[in-house]
Every structure is written in structure tokens, then in C-alpha cells.
Amino acid sequence: MGRLCARRGILVNVADRPEQCDFVMPAVARRGGVVFAVSTGGASPALARFLRDEILRRFGREVGVLARKLGKIRGGLLRLPMARRSRLLRRVIDDRSLSALREGRGKTIDVELGKILREVKDGKL
């Protein structure tokens, strides 16, 4: 089957025979615009599913909300060097922010993101 597909330019994925695969399908979890993909390289799809389920238990819709908020300010940070941008974003990319969003306190994140943008605008970095 694999050779016939190869001659016809068709990719093959045989879940229980990774050595015969042209590609591996990860276990995928989505939270808003955030996509988690877990793969064991075909060694254990069951482990990949287990890990995906653990991710889904750990991270709820708040991850997608945080990603959307960060996306809104991204343009204002692009002129900064990567190291400085990362340092600033670490102020809001953490478990405290995810907890705040889970608890309906998203405004606290908005306030901190506003402070970051003002610092960038005012050159206080």
C-alpha cells in the first residue's frame, strides 16, 4: 500500500506502524487562538492523547483570552529588541494572570498591559 501511494504522490499515515508513515498526527488541544500539539513521533499515540488531556485540564479558556489581549498590544512592542520585549511580557505571562482571568479579573491584566504600552511610548525602558 505504501509504495502504491508513494508512486501516486499520496502521503501515508499508519497509526500503528510509524516506520511506514510519511507524517505523524499530533494530539491537538485548542483554547481560543492557542493551539497545543503533542507528539511522541508515532511511538505512543496513547501517551500523546494523555498529555493533550492533561494540557486541557491545566489550561482553560483563559489561555485564549490572554493570547487575544497580548495580540492587541503586540504591534506596540515590535520595535523593541526581543530580550526587552520578553522581559516586559513576563510581567503578564504567568500563572497569576491566568488565575486572574479564570476568576473574572481580566481588567487587572488590561491595566498592566496599558502600563507596559505607556512605558514603551514614553521611552522608560
N, CA, C and O atoms as CSV, one atom per row, in Angstrom:
chain,resi,resn,atom,element,x,y,z
A,1,MET,N,N,0.826,-1.197,0.000
A,1,MET,CA,C,0.000,0.000,0.000
A,1,MET,C,C,0.868,1.257,0.000
A,1,MET,O,O,0.607,2.196,-0.753
A,2,GLY,N,N,1.907,1.274,0.852
A,2,GLY,CA,C,2.774,2.440,0.957
A,2,GLY,C,C,3.463,2.788,-0.358
A,2,GLY,O,O,3.560,3.960,-0.722
A,3,ARG,N,N,3.934,1.783,-1.059
A,3,ARG,CA,C,4.625,2.036,-2.336
A,3,ARG,C,C,3.668,2.556,-3.401
A,3,ARG,O,O,4.012,3.450,-4.174
A,4,LEU,N,N,2.476,1.997,-3.436
A,4,LEU,CA,C,1.462,2.449,-4.390
A,4,LEU,C,C,1.136,3.922,-4.126
A,4,LEU,O,O,1.068,4.725,-5.057
A,5,CYS,N,N,0.938,4.266,-2.864
A,5,CYS,CA,C,0.640,5.659,-2.514
A,5,CYS,C,C,1.814,6.563,-2.877
A,5,CYS,O,O,1.616,7.656,-3.407
A,6,ALA,N,N,3.028,6.113,-2.596
A,6,ALA,CA,C,4.213,6.915,-2.920
A,6,ALA,C,C,4.294,7.187,-4.411
A,6,ALA,O,O,4.604,8.308,-4.816
A,7,ARG,N,N,4.020,6.175,-5.239
A,7,ARG,CA,C,4.045,6.370,-6.693
A,7,ARG,C,C,3.007,7.377,-7.141
A,7,ARG,O,O,3.206,8.089,-8.125
A,8,ARG,N,N,1.907,7.438,-6.425
A,8,ARG,CA,C,0.832,8.366,-6.789
A,8,ARG,C,C,0.946,9.710,-6.066
A,8,ARG,O,O,0.105,10.592,-6.244
A,9,GLY,N,N,1.983,9.856,-5.255
A,9,GLY,CA,C,2.183,11.118,-4.539
A,9,GLY,C,C,1.221,11.314,-3.375
A,9,GLY,O,O,0.915,12.444,-2.995
A,10,ILE,N,N,0.752,10.219,-2.819
A,10,ILE,CA,C,-0.187,10.275,-1.695
A,10,ILE,C,C,0.577,9.994,-0.401
A,10,ILE,O,O,1.289,8.996,-0.290
A,11,LEU,N,N,0.418,10.887,0.572
A,11,LEU,CA,C,1.061,10.679,1.864
A,11,LEU,C,C,0.342,9.581,2.633
A,11,LEU,O,O,-0.869,9.403,2.501
A,12,VAL,N,N,1.105,8.846,3.438
A,12,VAL,CA,C,0.563,7.719,4.189
A,12,VAL,C,C,0.794,7.927,5.677
A,12,VAL,O,O,1.857,8.383,6.099
A,13,ASN,N,N,-0.230,7.579,6.470
A,13,ASN,CA,C,-0.098,7.579,7.916
A,13,ASN,C,C,-0.742,6.299,8.429
A,13,ASN,O,O,-1.960,6.131,8.360
A,14,VAL,N,N,0.086,5.402,8.943
A,14,VAL,CA,C,-0.388,4.144,9.509
A,14,VAL,C,C,-0.127,4.231,11.003
A,14,VAL,O,O,1.004,4.061,11.457
A,15,ALA,N,N,-1.185,4.497,11.763
A,15,ALA,CA,C,-1.042,4.828,13.186
A,15,ALA,C,C,-0.250,3.793,13.975
A,15,ALA,O,O,0.511,4.163,14.869
A,16,ASP,N,N,-0.405,2.522,13.674
A,16,ASP,CA,C,0.294,1.503,14.455
A,16,ASP,C,C,1.618,1.058,13.819
A,16,ASP,O,O,2.233,0.095,14.276
A,17,ARG,N,N,2.049,1.752,12.775
A,17,ARG,CA,C,3.328,1.446,12.120
A,17,ARG,C,C,4.046,2.745,11.750
A,17,ARG,O,O,4.085,3.120,10.577
A,18,PRO,N,N,4.614,3.432,12.742
A,18,PRO,CA,C,5.221,4.741,12.479
A,18,PRO,C,C,6.327,4.705,11.425
A,18,PRO,O,O,6.563,5.698,10.737
A,19,GLU,N,N,7.001,3.571,11.299
A,19,GLU,CA,C,8.077,3.468,10.298
A,19,GLU,C,C,7.541,3.541,8.876
A,19,GLU,O,O,8.304,3.814,7.949
A,20,GLN,N,N,6.239,3.303,8.681
A,20,GLN,CA,C,5.635,3.371,7.355
A,20,GLN,C,C,4.975,4.721,7.081
A,20,GLN,O,O,4.391,4.930,6.018
A,21,CYS,N,N,5.069,5.634,8.045
A,21,CYS,CA,C,4.374,6.915,7.921
A,21,CYS,C,C,5.217,7.966,7.212
A,21,CYS,O,O,6.438,8.017,7.367
A,22,ASP,N,N,4.548,8.794,6.442
A,22,ASP,CA,C,5.177,9.967,5.848
A,22,ASP,C,C,5.041,11.170,6.780
A,22,ASP,O,O,5.763,12.156,6.633
A,23,PHE,N,N,4.130,11.091,7.727
A,23,PHE,CA,C,3.891,12.166,8.682
A,23,PHE,C,C,3.265,11.572,9.942
A,23,PHE,O,O,2.750,10.454,9.927
A,24,VAL,N,N,3.319,12.321,11.004
A,24,VAL,CA,C,2.736,11.896,12.272
A,24,VAL,C,C,1.683,12.925,12.662
A,24,VAL,O,O,1.909,14.127,12.526
A,25,MET,N,N,0.559,12.469,13.137
A,25,MET,CA,C,-0.515,13.367,13.565
A,25,MET,C,C,-0.382,13.623,15.063
A,25,MET,O,O,-0.441,12.690,15.863
A,26,PRO,N,N,-0.202,14.875,15.438
A,26,PRO,CA,C,-0.130,15.163,16.873
A,26,PRO,C,C,-1.524,15.134,17.498
A,26,PRO,O,O,-2.534,15.249,16.804
A,27,ALA,N,N,-1.556,14.981,18.807
A,27,ALA,CA,C,-2.796,15.158,19.552
A,27,ALA,C,C,-2.922,16.667,19.754
A,27,ALA,O,O,-1.995,17.304,20.255
A,28,VAL,N,N,-4.044,17.232,19.373
A,28,VAL,CA,C,-4.204,18.689,19.358
A,28,VAL,C,C,-5.234,19.131,20.393
A,28,VAL,O,O,-6.284,18.512,20.559
A,29,ALA,N,N,-4.899,20.223,21.083
A,29,ALA,CA,C,-5.822,20.855,22.032
A,29,ALA,C,C,-5.887,22.330,21.685
A,29,ALA,O,O,-4.857,22.962,21.451
A,30,ARG,N,N,-7.098,22.883,21.651
A,30,ARG,CA,C,-7.272,24.310,21.325
A,30,ARG,C,C,-7.933,25.035,22.482
A,30,ARG,O,O,-8.875,24.545,23.104
A,31,ARG,N,N,-7.404,26.220,22.745
A,31,ARG,CA,C,-8.009,27.130,23.713
A,31,ARG,C,C,-8.022,28.500,23.058
A,31,ARG,O,O,-7.038,29.236,23.119
A,32,GLY,N,N,-9.133,28.837,22.434
A,32,GLY,CA,C,-9.197,30.084,21.683
A,32,GLY,C,C,-8.198,30.021,20.543
A,32,GLY,O,O,-8.168,29.052,19.784
A,33,GLY,N,N,-7.377,31.061,20.424
A,33,GLY,CA,C,-6.379,31.102,19.364
A,33,GLY,C,C,-5.115,30.330,19.669
A,33,GLY,O,O,-4.200,30.296,18.847
A,34,VAL,N,N,-5.046,29.707,20.840
A,34,VAL,CA,C,-3.859,28.938,21.231
A,34,VAL,C,C,-4.072,27.482,20.851
A,34,VAL,O,O,-5.104,26.886,21.160
A,35,VAL,N,N,-3.075,26.918,20.173
A,35,VAL,CA,C,-3.136,25.518,19.771
A,35,VAL,C,C,-1.946,24.792,20.383
A,35,VAL,O,O,-0.796,25.176,20.170
A,36,PHE,N,N,-2.230,23.743,21.141
A,36,PHE,CA,C,-1.202,22.876,21.701
A,36,PHE,C,C,-1.163,21.618,20.837
A,36,PHE,O,O,-2.208,21.042,20.535
A,37,ALA,N,N,0.011,21.197,20.445
A,37,ALA,CA,C,0.146,19.955,19.684
A,37,ALA,C,C,1.187,19.081,20.380
A,37,ALA,O,O,2.301,19.525,20.658
A,38,VAL,N,N,0.811,17.841,20.654
A,38,VAL,CA,C,1.686,16.914,21.355
A,38,VAL,C,C,1.923,15.710,20.460
A,38,VAL,O,O,0.986,15.131,19.911
A,39,SER,N,N,3.191,15.342,20.322
A,39,SER,CA,C,3.517,14.183,19.515
A,39,SER,C,C,4.606,13.371,20.209
A,39,SER,O,O,5.489,13.917,20.871
A,40,THR,N,N,4.521,12.083,20.043
A,40,THR,CA,C,5.581,11.197,20.515
A,40,THR,C,C,6.337,10.623,19.319
A,40,THR,O,O,7.049,9.626,19.440
A,41,GLY,N,N,6.174,11.264,18.167
A,41,GLY,CA,C,6.839,10.780,16.961
A,41,GLY,C,C,6.319,9.433,16.504
A,41,GLY,O,O,7.015,8.694,15.807
A,42,GLY,N,N,5.093,9.114,16.895
A,42,GLY,CA,C,4.489,7.843,16.495
A,42,GLY,C,C,4.760,6.722,17.486
A,42,GLY,O,O,4.223,5.625,17.333
A,43,ALA,N,N,5.587,6.975,18.503
A,43,ALA,CA,C,5.922,5.922,19.460
A,43,ALA,C,C,4.727,5.514,20.309
A,43,ALA,O,O,4.561,4.334,20.619
A,44,SER,N,N,3.884,6.491,20.692
A,44,SER,CA,C,2.740,6.157,21.532
A,44,SER,C,C,1.639,7.200,21.388
A,44,SER,O,O,1.610,8.176,22.138
A,45,PRO,N,N,0.744,7.006,20.441
A,45,PRO,CA,C,-0.401,7.911,20.331
A,45,PRO,C,C,-1.202,8.001,21.632
A,45,PRO,O,O,-1.766,9.052,21.936
A,46,ALA,N,N,-1.256,6.927,22.390
A,46,ALA,CA,C,-1.990,6.946,23.656
A,46,ALA,C,C,-1.341,7.928,24.638
A,46,ALA,O,O,-2.044,8.642,25.352
A,47,LEU,N,N,-0.026,7.967,24.675
A,47,LEU,CA,C,0.669,8.922,25.543
A,47,LEU,C,C,0.411,10.343,25.065
A,47,LEU,O,O,0.195,11.239,25.881
A,48,ALA,N,N,0.430,10.558,23.775
A,48,ALA,CA,C,0.158,11.895,23.230
A,48,ALA,C,C,-1.246,12.352,23.624
A,48,ALA,O,O,-1.436,13.507,24.004
A,49,ARG,N,N,-2.222,11.463,23.537
A,49,ARG,CA,C,-3.599,11.804,23.945
A,49,ARG,C,C,-3.665,12.111,25.436
A,49,ARG,O,O,-4.329,13.060,25.851
A,50,PHE,N,N,-2.978,11.309,26.238
A,50,PHE,CA,C,-2.946,11.542,27.687
A,50,PHE,C,C,-2.369,12.925,27.979
A,50,PHE,O,O,-2.933,13.672,28.779
A,51,LEU,N,N,-1.265,13.269,27.346
A,51,LEU,CA,C,-0.634,14.572,27.573
A,51,LEU,C,C,-1.534,15.712,27.100
A,51,LEU,O,O,-1.625,16.748,27.758
A,52,ARG,N,N,-2.195,15.521,25.961
A,52,ARG,CA,C,-3.145,16.523,25.482
A,52,ARG,C,C,-4.266,16.738,26.494
A,52,ARG,O,O,-4.653,17.875,26.766
A,53,ASP,N,N,-4.780,15.660,27.043
A,53,ASP,CA,C,-5.852,15.770,28.033
A,53,ASP,C,C,-5.367,16.480,29.294
A,53,ASP,O,O,-6.119,17.238,29.907
A,54,GLU,N,N,-4.126,16.241,29.681
A,54,GLU,CA,C,-3.552,16.941,30.835
A,54,GLU,C,C,-3.454,18.440,30.556
A,54,GLU,O,O,-3.736,19.257,31.432
A,55,ILE,N,N,-3.061,18.794,29.353
A,55,ILE,CA,C,-2.989,20.207,28.966
A,55,ILE,C,C,-4.379,20.837,29.041
A,55,ILE,O,O,-4.536,21.945,29.555
A,56,LEU,N,N,-5.383,20.131,28.531
A,56,LEU,CA,C,-6.748,20.652,28.568
A,56,LEU,C,C,-7.254,20.828,30.000
A,56,LEU,O,O,-8.010,21.757,30.285
A,57,ARG,N,N,-6.834,19.929,30.904
A,57,ARG,CA,C,-7.221,20.082,32.312
A,57,ARG,C,C,-6.515,21.271,32.950
A,57,ARG,O,O,-7.099,21.982,33.768
A,58,ARG,N,N,-5.273,21.481,32.579
A,58,ARG,CA,C,-4.461,22.542,33.192
A,58,ARG,C,C,-4.838,23.931,32.673
A,58,ARG,O,O,-4.885,24.894,33.438
A,59,PHE,N,N,-5.102,24.026,31.385
A,59,PHE,CA,C,-5.343,25.325,30.772
A,59,PHE,C,C,-6.761,25.405,30.217
A,59,PHE,O,O,-7.169,24.587,29.392
A,60,GLY,N,N,-7.495,26.396,30.680
A,60,GLY,CA,C,-8.856,26.614,30.211
A,60,GLY,C,C,-8.919,27.752,29.212
A,60,GLY,O,O,-7.913,28.116,28.603
A,61,ARG,N,N,-10.110,28.308,29.048
A,61,ARG,CA,C,-10.328,29.373,28.068
A,61,ARG,C,C,-9.495,30.615,28.352
A,61,ARG,O,O,-9.277,31.433,27.458
A,62,GLU,N,N,-9.021,30.765,29.605
A,62,GLU,CA,C,-8.229,31.934,29.968
A,62,GLU,C,C,-6.952,32.057,29.134
A,62,GLU,O,O,-6.453,33.162,28.923
A,63,VAL,N,N,-6.428,30.935,28.664
A,63,VAL,CA,C,-5.229,30.979,27.821
A,63,VAL,C,C,-5.535,31.701,26.509
A,63,VAL,O,O,-4.749,32.533,26.056
A,64,GLY,N,N,-6.657,31.387,25.913
A,64,GLY,CA,C,-7.067,32.058,24.683
A,64,GLY,C,C,-7.340,33.529,24.914
A,64,GLY,O,O,-7.016,34.360,24.065
A,65,VAL,N,N,-7.938,33.869,26.064
A,65,VAL,CA,C,-8.213,35.271,26.389
A,65,VAL,C,C,-6.899,36.036,26.539
A,65,VAL,O,O,-6.760,37.142,26.016
A,66,LEU,N,N,-5.938,35.451,27.251
A,66,LEU,CA,C,-4.638,36.117,27.417
A,66,LEU,C,C,-3.949,36.289,26.067
A,66,LEU,O,O,-3.366,37.341,25.804
A,67,ALA,N,N,-4.006,35.289,25.225
A,67,ALA,CA,C,-3.397,35.396,23.894
A,67,ALA,C,C,-4.032,36.532,23.094
A,67,ALA,O,O,-3.334,37.280,22.410
A,68,ARG,N,N,-5.344,36.658,23.181
A,68,ARG,CA,C,-6.043,37.733,22.457
A,68,ARG,C,C,-5.609,39.100,22.977
A,68,ARG,O,O,-5.378,40.017,22.189
A,69,LYS,N,N,-5.497,39.245,24.291
A,69,LYS,CA,C,-5.066,40.515,24.884
A,69,LYS,C,C,-3.631,40.842,24.463
A,69,LYS,O,O,-3.329,41.988,24.130
A,70,LEU,N,N,-2.765,39.858,24.477
A,70,LEU,CA,C,-1.379,40.079,24.064
A,70,LEU,C,C,-1.291,40.435,22.582
A,70,LEU,O,O,-0.466,41.254,22.179
A,71,GLY,N,N,-2.139,39.819,21.789
A,71,GLY,CA,C,-2.170,40.128,20.362
A,71,GLY,C,C,-2.518,41.572,20.086
A,71,GLY,O,O,-2.031,42.165,19.123
A,72,LYS,N,N,-3.368,42.143,20.938
A,72,LYS,CA,C,-3.779,43.536,20.748
A,72,LYS,C,C,-2.642,44.525,20.992
A,72,LYS,O,O,-2.633,45.607,20.405
A,73,ILE,N,N,-1.693,44.174,21.841
A,73,ILE,CA,C,-0.600,45.115,22.133
A,73,ILE,C,C,0.690,44.777,21.389
A,73,ILE,O,O,1.659,45.533,21.449
A,74,ARG,N,N,0.702,43.667,20.703
A,74,ARG,CA,C,1.930,43.187,20.063
A,74,ARG,C,C,2.568,44.234,19.154
A,74,ARG,O,O,3.781,44.440,19.196
A,75,GLY,N,N,1.756,44.889,18.336
A,75,GLY,CA,C,2.290,45.882,17.404
A,75,GLY,C,C,3.045,47.000,18.100
A,75,GLY,O,O,4.018,47.528,17.561
A,76,GLY,N,N,2.598,47.361,19.296
A,76,GLY,CA,C,3.259,48.423,20.045
A,76,GLY,C,C,4.592,48.015,20.636
A,76,GLY,O,O,5.346,48.862,21.116
A,77,LEU,N,N,4.894,46.716,20.607
A,77,LEU,CA,C,6.141,46.227,21.197
A,77,LEU,C,C,7.165,45.774,20.162
A,77,LEU,O,O,8.318,45.514,20.506
A,78,LEU,N,N,6.762,45.679,18.918
A,78,LEU,CA,C,7.631,45.076,17.902
A,78,LEU,C,C,8.929,45.829,17.667
A,78,LEU,O,O,9.914,45.232,17.233
A,79,ARG,N,N,8.953,47.108,17.940
A,79,ARG,CA,C,10.187,47.863,17.685
A,79,ARG,C,C,11.247,47.630,18.755
A,79,ARG,O,O,12.399,48.034,18.597
A,80,LEU,N,N,10.853,46.978,19.842
A,80,LEU,CA,C,11.795,46.687,20.921
A,80,LEU,C,C,12.644,45.469,20.591
A,80,LEU,O,O,12.199,44.572,19.875
A,81,PRO,N,N,13.862,45.435,21.112
A,81,PRO,CA,C,14.663,44.207,20.962
A,81,PRO,C,C,13.945,43.038,21.645
A,81,PRO,O,O,13.237,43.226,22.634
A,82,MET,N,N,14.130,41.867,21.121
A,82,MET,CA,C,13.437,40.672,21.610
A,82,MET,C,C,13.635,40.457,23.111
A,82,MET,O,O,12.676,40.130,23.809
A,83,ALA,N,N,14.840,40.630,23.616
A,83,ALA,CA,C,15.096,40.393,25.038
A,83,ALA,C,C,14.285,41.354,25.905
A,83,ALA,O,O,13.737,40.947,26.930
A,84,ARG,N,N,14.205,42.599,25.513
A,84,ARG,CA,C,13.448,43.585,26.283
A,84,ARG,C,C,11.951,43.285,26.214
A,84,ARG,O,O,11.241,43.367,27.217
A,85,ARG,N,N,11.490,42.941,25.029
A,85,ARG,CA,C,10.075,42.590,24.857
A,85,ARG,C,C,9.716,41.397,25.737
A,85,ARG,O,O,8.677,41.399,26.398
A,86,SER,N,N,10.564,40.390,25.743
A,86,SER,CA,C,10.313,39.203,26.561
A,86,SER,C,C,10.262,39.558,28.038
A,86,SER,O,O,9.403,39.066,28.770
A,87,ARG,N,N,11.173,40.406,28.474
A,87,ARG,CA,C,11.208,40.820,29.876
A,87,ARG,C,C,9.895,41.516,30.265
A,87,ARG,O,O,9.335,41.250,31.329
A,88,LEU,N,N,9.418,42.397,29.400
A,88,LEU,CA,C,8.160,43.096,29.665
A,88,LEU,C,C,6.980,42.130,29.712
A,88,LEU,O,O,6.139,42.215,30.608
A,89,LEU,N,N,6.919,41.228,28.763
A,89,LEU,CA,C,5.780,40.320,28.680
A,89,LEU,C,C,5.747,39.316,29.826
A,89,LEU,O,O,4.680,38.814,30.181
A,90,ARG,N,N,6.900,39.020,30.402
A,90,ARG,CA,C,6.916,38.119,31.558
A,90,ARG,C,C,6.149,38.711,32.740
A,90,ARG,O,O,5.789,37.991,33.672
A,91,ARG,N,N,5.902,40.007,32.704
A,91,ARG,CA,C,5.105,40.643,33.765
A,91,ARG,C,C,3.652,40.186,33.726
A,91,ARG,O,O,2.957,40.250,34.739
A,92,VAL,N,N,3.192,39.730,32.582
A,92,VAL,CA,C,1.791,39.299,32.467
A,92,VAL,C,C,1.611,37.856,32.006
A,92,VAL,O,O,0.504,37.320,32.071
A,93,ILE,N,N,2.670,37.234,31.549
A,93,ILE,CA,C,2.543,35.842,31.109
A,93,ILE,C,C,3.002,34.955,32.260
A,93,ILE,O,O,4.169,34.571,32.353
A,94,ASP,N,N,2.052,34.642,33.130
A,94,ASP,CA,C,2.357,33.805,34.283
A,94,ASP,C,C,1.070,33.225,34.854
A,94,ASP,O,O,-0.026,33.525,34.380
A,95,ASP,N,N,1.220,32.397,35.873
A,95,ASP,CA,C,0.053,31.761,36.490
A,95,ASP,C,C,-0.866,32.773,37.163
A,95,ASP,O,O,-2.078,32.567,37.211
A,96,ARG,N,N,-0.299,33.875,37.689
A,96,ARG,CA,C,-1.148,34.882,38.338
A,96,ARG,C,C,-2.122,35.488,37.331
A,96,ARG,O,O,-3.295,35.694,37.644
A,97,SER,N,N,-1.644,35.769,36.138
A,97,SER,CA,C,-2.523,36.334,35.109
A,97,SER,C,C,-3.589,35.331,34.698
A,97,SER,O,O,-4.753,35.694,34.533
A,98,LEU,N,N,-3.202,34.082,34.534
A,98,LEU,CA,C,-4.185,33.064,34.167
A,98,LEU,C,C,-5.231,32.912,35.267
A,98,LEU,O,O,-6.416,32.747,34.978
A,99,SER,N,N,-4.797,32.966,36.534
A,99,SER,CA,C,-5.748,32.886,37.653
A,99,SER,C,C,-6.697,34.084,37.643
A,99,SER,O,O,-7.902,33.937,37.846
A,100,ALA,N,N,-6.139,35.266,37.407
A,100,ALA,CA,C,-6.978,36.473,37.363
A,100,ALA,C,C,-8.044,36.336,36.286
A,100,ALA,O,O,-9.203,36.683,36.514
A,101,LEU,N,N,-7.667,35.840,35.128
A,101,LEU,CA,C,-8.629,35.672,34.035
A,101,LEU,C,C,-9.667,34.609,34.388
A,101,LEU,O,O,-10.854,34.776,34.108
A,102,ARG,N,N,-9.219,33.525,34.999
A,102,ARG,CA,C,-10.141,32.468,35.422
A,102,ARG,C,C,-11.182,33.002,36.401
A,102,ARG,O,O,-12.339,32.581,36.389
A,103,GLU,N,N,-10.752,33.936,37.248
A,103,GLU,CA,C,-11.614,34.479,38.294
A,103,GLU,C,C,-12.390,35.710,37.837
A,103,GLU,O,O,-13.056,36.357,38.645
A,104,GLY,N,N,-12.310,36.036,36.552
A,104,GLY,CA,C,-13.063,37.164,36.032
A,104,GLY,C,C,-12.436,38.520,36.320
A,104,GLY,O,O,-13.115,39.545,36.266
A,105,ARG,N,N,-11.143,38.531,36.626
A,105,ARG,CA,C,-10.447,39.786,36.914
A,105,ARG,C,C,-9.544,40.190,35.754
A,105,ARG,O,O,-8.388,40.560,35.954
A,106,GLY,N,N,-10.078,40.116,34.558
A,106,GLY,CA,C,-9.305,40.445,33.358
A,106,GLY,C,C,-8.851,41.890,33.296
A,106,GLY,O,O,-7.868,42.205,32.625
A,107,LYS,N,N,-9.557,42.771,33.989
A,107,LYS,CA,C,-9.184,44.198,33.976
A,107,LYS,C,C,-7.794,44.401,34.567
A,107,LYS,O,O,-7.081,45.318,34.160
A,108,THR,N,N,-7.400,43.560,35.519
A,108,THR,CA,C,-6.053,43.711,36.097
A,108,THR,C,C,-4.981,43.480,35.036
A,108,THR,O,O,-3.929,44.120,35.056
A,109,ILE,N,N,-5.249,42.577,34.126
A,109,ILE,CA,C,-4.314,42.307,33.027
A,109,ILE,C,C,-4.304,43.506,32.083
A,109,ILE,O,O,-3.244,43.938,31.631
A,110,ASP,N,N,-5.486,44.039,31.787
A,110,ASP,CA,C,-5.581,45.207,30.905
A,110,ASP,C,C,-4.794,46.383,31.474
A,110,ASP,O,O,-4.119,47.100,30.736
A,111,VAL,N,N,-4.884,46.580,32.793
A,111,VAL,CA,C,-4.153,47.676,33.433
A,111,VAL,C,C,-2.648,47.477,33.266
A,111,VAL,O,O,-1.932,48.415,32.915
A,112,GLU,N,N,-2.178,46.282,33.511
A,112,GLU,CA,C,-0.736,46.015,33.388
A,112,GLU,C,C,-0.270,46.155,31.942
A,112,GLU,O,O,0.810,46.692,31.692
A,113,LEU,N,N,-1.062,45.685,30.996
A,113,LEU,CA,C,-0.697,45.837,29.582
A,113,LEU,C,C,-0.671,47.314,29.197
A,113,LEU,O,O,0.187,47.736,28.422
A,114,GLY,N,N,-1.601,48.099,29.730
A,114,GLY,CA,C,-1.601,49.544,29.491
A,114,GLY,C,C,-0.337,50.194,30.032
A,114,GLY,O,O,0.242,51.061,29.377
A,115,LYS,N,N,0.097,49.787,31.221
A,115,LYS,CA,C,1.342,50.315,31.803
A,115,LYS,C,C,2.530,50.002,30.910
A,115,LYS,O,O,3.389,50.851,30.675
A,116,ILE,N,N,2.565,48.781,30.420
A,116,ILE,CA,C,3.671,48.370,29.545
A,116,ILE,C,C,3.702,49.246,28.293
A,116,ILE,O,O,4.761,49.738,27.904
A,117,LEU,N,N,2.547,49.440,27.665
A,117,LEU,CA,C,2.491,50.254,26.456
A,117,LEU,C,C,2.908,51.710,26.739
A,117,LEU,O,O,3.601,52.326,25.930
A,118,ARG,N,N,2.488,52.248,27.877
A,118,ARG,CA,C,2.887,53.629,28.226
A,118,ARG,C,C,4.397,53.726,28.427
A,118,ARG,O,O,5.024,54.696,28.001
A,119,GLU,N,N,4.976,52.721,29.074
A,119,GLU,CA,C,6.426,52.715,29.279
A,119,GLU,C,C,7.153,52.685,27.936
A,119,GLU,O,O,8.155,53.375,27.748
A,120,VAL,N,N,6.652,51.903,27.029
A,120,VAL,CA,C,7.268,51.834,25.696
A,120,VAL,C,C,7.129,53.192,25.001
A,120,VAL,O,O,8.095,53.720,24.451
A,121,LYS,N,N,5.940,53.736,25.035
A,121,LYS,CA,C,5.674,55.030,24.374
A,121,LYS,C,C,6.527,56.149,24.976
A,121,LYS,O,O,7.072,56.980,24.250
A,122,ASP,N,N,6.640,56.165,26.300
A,122,ASP,CA,C,7.389,57.214,26.988
A,122,ASP,C,C,8.901,56.975,26.991
A,122,ASP,O,O,9.670,57.811,27.463
A,123,GLY,N,N,9.313,55.825,26.459
A,123,GLY,CA,C,10.738,55.518,26.410
A,123,GLY,C,C,11.340,55.217,27.770
A,123,GLY,O,O,12.542,55.401,27.962
A,124,LYS,N,N,10.543,54.763,28.709
A,124,LYS,CA,C,11.008,54.485,30.069
A,124,LYS,C,C,11.583,53.086,30.210
A,124,LYS,O,O,11.505,52.482,31.280
A,125,LEU,N,N,12.132,52.597,29.186
A,125,LEU,CA,C,12.660,51.227,29.250
A,125,LEU,C,C,14.130,51.271,29.301
A,125,LEU,O,O,14.777,50.225,29.358
